[in-house]
Amino acid sequence: MQYACPVDVHATAVELGEALAGHVADLIQAANRADKPFVLGCPGGRSPVTTYQALGKAAAGRGIDLSRLIIAMMDEYVMAAGPAFVACDSVAHYSCRRFARERIQAVLNQRLPAERRLPEANIWMPDPARPEDYDRRLESAGGIDLFILASGASDGHVAFNPPGTSLSSRTRVVKLAETTRRDNMVTFPEFADLKEVPSHGVTVGLGTICDLSREAVLIMHGPDKRAATRRLLGLAGFDEAWPASCVFAAANGRVLFDRAAAEALDEGGTRRLAGLKGR
């Protein structure tokens, strides 16, 4: 069976993270040799954690200089402030800025000498007061070298883009779909009730991802992503009803699964997947 972009299957989420991190580390080193910054688009949440952990190990093991690495985060929760919106408190348990500090920056820097560490100033976030500036900033930086994407389990959301999002969408403030908010109760288990989950967020658009990225990699792992895997691989191309399918429209898009997620397919489909660059 032919899929709409290259598909790799790895035995576990850890091995998936190691494979992607190794590729990212290679690209960062190539950018360093060319004396260029490297812009890495990053989601928060559970899916990329093994990748960030493996990238931290790779950076330490190879002695990679991360001082010119730029982390471009996808989104952040926002709160109403009169007629406008402001980013949520950066110490809130669900803050994507907090995630970037604690689960990306700290992990990448942990074993590096000070001069090779990722600086705080190189963690970029969209500003809900001027969301359109984020796309301009990314364009001015030369675009996104690689964007790591993750998919919502129940609705295929990418960042905070809900089902029905256009492929031309750009960074903006959006009302979160209830399905996305329910998914995020799993991502942030400190939420005791759906009412505690913010109703709005600032997010990159699908057009931001597809138009500004030189490579996009969608990662899906674990049994809770089986239904999402089935839905994604049943599509022949981008479908607005399933935002994660933007990977099919992105330059050099590909999808990485672990076997637990790939078990969503029938037995024959799983065998076919296992033969596609399987690890």
N, C-alpha and C positions, 0 to 999 in steps of 0.2 A: 504493500500500500504506500502511495506517495502522500506525504504531508506537506503543508503549505510552507514549511521552512525546515531546516535541519533539526533533528531531534536526537538528543543523547540520553541514555539511561544509565544511571549509576546504582550500585548496590544499596548504598545508604545515603542519608542526608549529609553525613560527614564526608564521604567520598565525593559527593557532588560539590560540596563547599571547597574541598581541596583542589578539585579539578578547575573550578572557576577561578579560585584564588591564584592558582599557578599561572593561569592565562593572564589575569590582571597584573600579577607581579612582572611577568615578561613584558607587558606593554608599558608599565611604569619605568622599568629599566631602559627600554628602548627610548622613551621620551627623555629620560635623564641623559642618555648618551647624545641625544639630539639637542640638548640644552633647552627643552621645552617643558612647560607644565603639563600635567595630565589631569583631565577632568573626569571624575568618576561619578556618575549618577547613582544615587543610593536610596533605597527604601528603608523605612523602619520596619518593625515587626519581627515575627518569628522566622520567616523564610530565609533571610540572608544571614542569620547569626552564624551558621557554620562557615559561611564564606568569609565573614569578617574575622572570625577566629583563625581560620587557616591563612588568611592574608597577613595577619599579625605574625604568625609563626614564620611564614615565608619571608617577610620583611626582615625579621631578626636573623633568620638563618642565612639569608643572602647578603645581609648588610645593606639593604636598599635605603636610599635616601628618599624620605617621604616629605621633605620640606617644601617641595613644589607641587605635591599632590593637592588637588582641590576636590573636596567632597561636596557635591551638589545634591542636597536633599530634595525629595519629591514634594513634600507637603508638610503642613502643620495644622493642628486644630486652632480655631479662632473663636473669639467671644465677641458678642455685640458690645459696642461702646457708643451709645447714641445711634446715629445713622450709619456709623462706620464699624469696622471690625479691627480687633487687635489680636495678636498672637496670644495663645494661652500662656500661663505662667511657665517659665522655662524649668521650674523645679517640679511641676505637676507630674504625676506618675505616667501620664499618657503623652507628655510632651515629646515631639519628634526631635526638638533641639536637645532635650535631655538625653534621648536615645543616641543621638549623634555623638554627644560628649562621652557618654558612659559605655556604649556598646560598639562604637566605631573608633573614635579618636583614642580613648584610653587603651583599647585593645591593640590598636596598631602601634601605639607609642610605647607600650609596656616594656619592651626589651631593647629599645633603640636609644642610642646616645642623644643628648639634647639637640645637637646640631642636625640630626636626621629625622627629627620628629615632625609629625603633622601639626602645624600651628593652628590655634583657635581661629585666627582670621581666615583660614582656608576652608572653614565649614560654612557653606552658603545655604541660606534659607530664603524662600520667597517671602516677601513682605506683603501682608494683607492690605496695607495702606496704598501700595503701588505695585500690584502683582505683575503688571505688564513690564516693569523694569527687569524682572528676573530673566525673561527671554532675551532682552537686550544685553543683559550682563553675560549670559551664556554665549550669545552670538559674538560678543566682543572678545570673549576668551578663546574663540576659535571653535566653539561647539563642544559637545560632550563626546569624549573619546569612547566611553563604553557606559551604557546605562543598564544597571541591574534592575530587573522588573520582578515584581511578585504579584500574584493573583489572589483576589478574594475568593474564599472557598465557596460561597453561596451565589455570588452574582458576578464574579469575574472582574471586580473593580481593580483598577491599577491606580496607585496613589488614591486620591479621593474622587476619581472620575467614575460616575455612576453609569449603569446601563443607559444607552441612548446618547452617549457622548460622541460628538463628531470627531472625525480624524483631523479636522482643522482646528480643534480647540487649543487654546493657549493658557498660560498661567492666569488663574483667576480665583475668586472666592466662590465656592459652591455650597449648596445645601446638600448634606450627606443623605444618601439613600438609607432607609431603615435597615435594609439588608447589610449594607456596609457597616452601619453602627452596631448591628448584632455580631457581625464578624469580629469587630474590634473589641467586643466584650471578651472574646477568647484571647485576642492578642494582648489585651490589658486586663488581666483577671481581677485587678483591684476594683474595677467597676462592679458595683453590687446590683445595679439596676440599669435598664436601658435609658432611663431618664437622666442618669449621670453622664452619659456619653454626649459630648458636644454635638450640636446639630449642624455646624458649618466648619469648613476648613478651607485653607488656601492650598491650591494644588497646581502642579504643572499640568498642562493639557496633553492630550494624545498627540497633537501636532507638535508640541514642544519636544516630545520624545522622538517622534518619527522624523521630523525635519532637521533637528539639531544634533542627532546622535550618529556617530560613525558605526556603531555596533550596539545591539540591544540583545540582552540575554534574559529570558524569562525563566525563573526557577520555581519549581513546584515539587514538594516532597511531603510524605506522610499520608496516612490513610484518610485524613480529613480532606485531602485534595483530590481524592479519586474521582468524585463526580465532576469536579472542575476540569480534571484531565480529560475525561470522556467528552465533555462539552467542547473543550478547546480543539481536540483532535478530530472532532466531527465536522469542523468548519473548513471550507475550501479557501478562505481568505478572511480579511477583516470583516467583522460584523459588529455594528454599533450596539447590539444587544449584549455583547460580551466584550467589554473593553480590553481584556487581556489579549484579545486577538490582534491588537495593534502591533504585536511582535511580527505578525505576518507582513505588515506594511513598512516595517522599519528596515533601514539599511543593515545588511548582515545580521538579520534577526535569527535567533535560534532558541530552542527550548531545552532545558535540562530537567529531567525527572529523576526521582529515585524509584526503586522497584515497588515500594509501598503505594506510591501514587499511580504508577503504571498499571497496577492490578485492577484499575477501573475498567480496563478493556477486557474483551473476551479473551479466551485462552490463545487463540490464533493471533489476535492483535498484540497481546503481550509478547508472544514469541517474535513477532515482527519488530516490535520496539527493541527487544533485547538484541536484535541483530544490527541495530543502527548505532554504531559507535558505542555500543554498550560497554560499561566498565564493570 
